[in-house]
């Protein structure tokens, strides 16, 4: 498994749940293995919170280009 190295983070692509492609930004939704919830008298709720990562062409041009190349090579 190869990781994607950005300016301020290293991302494991195995944890990518989805990528929303916008004209000048990517919204990457990462899976979260942690669950939260409660059970009370055989009833309750369990949920997870997915973490979005924003990569914009304006603020992070090098990271935006790296993600574009990664998607061209691996995802699309």
Buried (B, 14 or more C-beta within 10 A) or exposed (E): EEEBEBEEEEBEBEBBEEBEEEEEBBBBBBEEEEEEEEEEEEEEEEEEEEEEBEBBBEEBEEBBEBBBEBEEEEEE
